[in-house]
Amino acid sequence: MGHQGIERTTSLVRDCFYWLFMQKEIEDYVMRTCVCLKTKKPCHEIRAPLTNIVTQPFELVPVDFLHLDKCKGGYEYVLVIVDHFMRFAQSYATTNKSGKTAADKNFNDYALKFGFPQRIHCDQGGEFENQLFAQLQKYCGVTGSRTSPHHPQGNGQGERFNRTLIQMLKTLTEKQKGNWKDSLNKLVYAYNATKSGVTGFSPFYLLYGRSPRLPVDMLFSSSPNTDQGHIDHQSCMQRWRQGMKDMRSLRRMWLKLLFGVRNCMTGR
């Protein structure tokens, strides 16, 4: 769901299947079927050197409001929250973007589910620049940072996901677009379940240390290997912790290599 392009689709299929000429067939199918590709704008080449500014999950969480066409129920805004390290995204449909709504979604919906982040990064909109939001940050031990005025590039991760989410919403049928709120969580789940070309892992995997179960897994009765004998909670935790440590180390190595290649290309 969401028509995420050739690379992400291939990565998702490769996790479960393999057949001859798989890459070519996926490319042909995506280019022939996904008309939404024609609406996608080419990414502008980045000139500034790329650096990694975070080292762990929930260290930096950009937030932003996205304005869409009003759908059933009066919903016309989406509060987008993206973890900078994992690229893990959450989106909340709202009827307005008041300071109370922004605070409620950030602290009552997001933080109580995933924990309080170290730093929230946002623009200087009134929904974030108010006494209520500042007091909640203070009481919860959350640092705030902001972008420069009229400079959305200062929230690059949030703006990039906004663009991705808009493209995914365009893949909905006309009937679904009239009530896009019902499809929002499904689209965000599809994004989180797909491997990122930047981190080398899916956001879901970086957060939970395992791949998500998808409809295709149930269709083909695919399930993780559970024939490992009895494992107590302590052993399970030690194994999970080591796996997460190794995975995050690989992520840092991947980013270092990726940024090095991109900086060489943009420095020409």
N, C-alpha and C positions, 0 to 999 in steps of 0.2 A: 504494500500500500504506500502511496506517496510518489511513485515513479522517481526514484532517487538516482537514476542514471546507470551507465554501463558498469563502472568500477564497483559501486556499492552493491548492485544486483549480483554481479559475478562473485563477489566476496561472500554474499549471503548464500548463494547456491552452492558454492564450493565447500562450505562447511558441512553439507549433507550429501552431496552427489558428485559424481564424475561420469562423463561420457565423452566419446570422441568428438572433436570439433565443438566442444562445449562453449568455449570463448566466442567463436564465430557465430554460433546459433544465438547466443545471448545478445551479442551486438546487433545482429540482424533483427531480432525480435524487438529490442528496445528502440532501435531507430525506426522501425516500421510501425510499431504499435503506440509508442508514447509520443503523441503529438505535442505534449507539453514541452518537449525539448526545443521546439521551435520558438517558444516564448522565453526561453532562458537567455539572459544576457551574458556575453562572455566576461570573465573576470578580468579586471584591469591588472596589469603587471605591477607587482609590488617593488618599489625602489628602495625603501629603507631597509637596513639590515634587520634580520629577524632574530629575536632573542627569546628565551624561555623565562617568564617572570614568576612562575609558581613552581613549587616542588612537591605539593601534596594535595589531596582532595579537600574541598571546602576551604581552601586558603583564600581564594578570591572568587566571588560569585557576582558576575554582572547581572543587573536587572534592567528591564525596559518595558514600556508599554507599546503594543502594536495596535494600530487602529484599522479595523476592517469594516466591511459593510454590515449594517445592523441585521441580525438574524432573529429567529423566533425567540421570544422571551426578552427582547430588548438588548441582547448582548451585542456589543460592538467593539469591545477592547479585549486584548489578550495580554496579561502580565507574563512576560517571558523571563525565566530565571535559568541561567546556564553556568554550571561549574567550569571554571577556566581550565583546570587540570585534566578533568575527565571528559569534558564536552557533554556531560550529562545534563539534559534539559528537562524542564518542567514548564507547563503553560497552564494558565488559569483564565478562563473566560469571565469577563466582568461587564456590568452595565455602565460603569463609569470608571474614571481613573482618579478618584479623589484620594487625598492623603490617608483617610481612614481605610479605604479599600486596599491601597498599596500595603499599608501596615498589616492589615488583617491577613492578606494572602502570604506575605513574606514571613510573618512570625507565627501565625496560627495554623497555616496550611503547610508551608514549606519547612520551616525550622523545626516544628514539632514532629515532622516525619523523618527528616534527614539530619537534624541537629543544627545548631547555630554555626554559621560560617565565621571565619576570622574577619573577613572584610567584605562589605557589600559595595559594589561599584555601580554608579548610576549617573544619569545626566542631571542637569540642574532644574528639572521640572518641579513645579509646585507640589506634585504628588509625593516627591521624595524630600524636598527641601521644606520641611515644616517641623513644628515643635514635637508633634506626636511621634513621627518617625525618628527624630533625633533622640528623644527620651527612651524609646524602645531599644535603640542601638546601645545607648549608654547602660541601661539596666541589664541587657543581655550580653554585654561585653563584646559587642560587635563594632569594629572600626568601619568608618564610612570614607569613601573617596568618590570623586566626581570627575566628569569630563569637562573640558573647556567649553565655553558657550559656543553654540552653533558649530560644533566639531564632533559629529557622530563617530568619526574614526577613533576617538578616544575610548569607545566601547566596542571595539572591533569584534570581539567574540559574540556579544549580544546582537549586534547588527548583522553579523554573518548568519546567525541562526534565524533571525527575522526573515532574511531573504530566502533561506531554505524553507522555512515554514510557509511563506507565501507561495512559493513554487509548488509545494506539496498540496496546499489548499486548492490550487488551480486544477489539480488532477481530479477533483471531485466532480460528480455529475451536477447538472443544474439544480436538481432537486436537493441534493446534499449541500450545495452551496447556500441554499436558502435557510439551512439549519446547521451551519458549519460547527456549532458548538458540540453536537453529538459525535462528530468525527475527530475533534481536536485531540483527545487523549490517544486515539488509535494512531494518528499520524505521528505524534510525539513518541509513542512506543516504538513505531517502526524506525524512527530516526535513532533512538537509543539502542535498538537491537542490531543496527548495522555498523560494520567496522568503519572507523574513521581513517581516512588517508593520512591524517596528521599524527595521530597517536599510534596507529597500527592495531588498535583494539576497538571493540564496540564500547560506547559509554556504559552500557549495562554491565559488561564484563569487568570494566575497571572499577565499578562501584561494588558489585556483588561477588566478584571472583568466579563467576560461572556464566555460561551462555544462557540466554533466555529460552524457554520452551516456546516454540512457534507452532502455528496451526499445521505446518508441513510435518513437524515432528509427530504430532498426534495422528496425522493422516497415514504416515508410513510406520507408525508404532515405534518411532525412534525414541530411546530413553537413555540417560546416562548410565554408565556401568556402576552398578551397586553391589556387585559380587566381590566385596572386599573384607568379608568377615565382620565381626563386631568391633566397632571403634568407639571408644568413650569420648565424651565431650572435650576433654583436655587434649587428647591426641588429634581430634578433628580440628580444634582451634589452632594447634601448633602447625598442622599441615596447611590450613587455610592461610595463616599468617605468613608462612614461608612462601607460599604460592603468590600471595599479594605482593610481598617484598620483591620477589623475582620479576613479577610482571611489571611493577612500577620502575624497576631498574631497566628493563628492556624498553619501556616507554621513553625514559630519559635518553637512552642511547639512540633510539629511533629518531627522536626529535633533534638531537644534536647532529645526527647525520643529515636529516631532512633540511634543517636550517642552514647547514654548511653548503649543501647543494644549491639551495635557493639563493643564498647570498652570493654564491659564485655566478649564478645565472643573472641575477639582477645587477651585479656589479660590473657587468660588461659594458 
